[in-house]
Amino acid sequence: MIELMGWICLVISLVLMLYHHYMYTNYDEAYNFMKRKYGQRLAKIKLPSRDDHFNYGQKFSYYTAGFAALLIILNLLHGE
């Protein structure tokens, strides 16, 4: 059960890490697209800044590494 939760958390943190790294690198293009598509409705929403995406990407990179390490340790302990 712990291993299943570890795999789920690993996948979620990996996807969020990739999303935030993508949004950091393509910040201008992504937000220009959203402004064209949603127009005035987007003005009411507070969007994360480029630095926020960088910080979230770093945080989820650490989570991904932590969950991968947890799964490796569980695999080594289970193999005994």
C-alpha positions as CSV (number, residue, x, y, z in Angstrom):
1,M,0.0,0.0,0.0
2,I,2.8,2.4,0.8
3,E,4.5,1.5,-2.4
4,L,1.4,2.3,-4.4
5,M,1.0,5.6,-2.7
6,G,4.7,6.3,-3.5
7,W,4.2,5.6,-7.2
8,I,1.1,7.8,-7.3
9,C,2.9,10.6,-5.6
10,L,5.9,10.2,-7.9
11,V,3.7,10.4,-11.0
12,I,1.8,13.5,-9.7
13,S,5.0,15.3,-8.6
14,L,6.6,14.5,-12.0
15,V,3.7,15.8,-13.9
16,L,3.5,19.0,-11.8
17,M,7.3,19.4,-12.2
18,L,7.1,19.2,-15.9
19,Y,4.1,21.6,-16.1
20,H,5.9,24.2,-14.0
21,H,9.1,23.9,-16.0
22,Y,7.2,24.2,-19.2
23,M,5.3,27.3,-18.0
24,Y,8.6,28.8,-16.8
25,T,10.3,28.4,-20.2
26,N,7.3,29.3,-22.3
27,Y,5.7,31.9,-20.0
28,D,5.2,34.7,-22.5
29,E,3.7,32.4,-25.2
30,A,1.4,30.6,-22.8
31,Y,0.0,33.8,-21.2
32,N,-0.4,35.5,-24.6
33,F,-2.4,32.6,-25.8
34,M,-4.6,32.7,-22.7
35,K,-5.1,36.4,-23.1
36,R,-6.2,36.0,-26.7
37,K,-8.5,33.1,-25.9
38,Y,-10.1,34.3,-22.7
39,G,-9.7,38.1,-23.0
40,Q,-11.4,40.1,-20.2
41,R,-12.3,37.1,-18.1
42,L,-8.6,36.5,-17.5
43,A,-8.2,40.0,-15.9
44,K,-10.1,38.8,-12.8
45,I,-7.8,35.9,-12.2
46,K,-4.5,36.2,-10.4
47,L,-2.0,34.2,-12.4
48,P,1.4,33.0,-11.1
49,S,4.4,34.9,-12.1
50,R,7.4,33.5,-14.0
51,D,9.3,33.3,-10.7
52,D,6.4,31.5,-9.1
53,H,6.6,28.8,-11.8
54,F,10.4,28.5,-11.3
55,N,10.0,28.1,-7.5
56,Y,7.2,25.5,-7.9
57,G,9.2,23.6,-10.5
58,Q,12.1,23.4,-8.1
59,K,9.9,22.3,-5.2
60,F,8.3,19.5,-7.3
61,S,11.7,18.5,-8.5
62,Y,12.7,17.8,-4.9
63,Y,9.5,16.0,-4.3
64,T,10.1,13.8,-7.4
65,A,13.6,13.0,-6.2
66,G,12.3,12.2,-2.7
67,F,9.6,9.9,-3.9
68,A,12.0,8.1,-6.2
69,A,14.4,7.6,-3.4
70,L,11.6,6.3,-1.2
71,L,10.6,3.8,-3.8
72,I,14.2,2.7,-4.3
73,I,14.6,2.2,-0.5
74,L,11.3,0.3,-0.3
75,N,12.4,-1.9,-3.2
76,L,15.7,-2.7,-1.6
77,L,14.0,-3.5,1.8
78,H,11.4,-5.6,0.1
79,G,14.0,-7.6,-1.8
80,E,15.6,-9.0,1.4
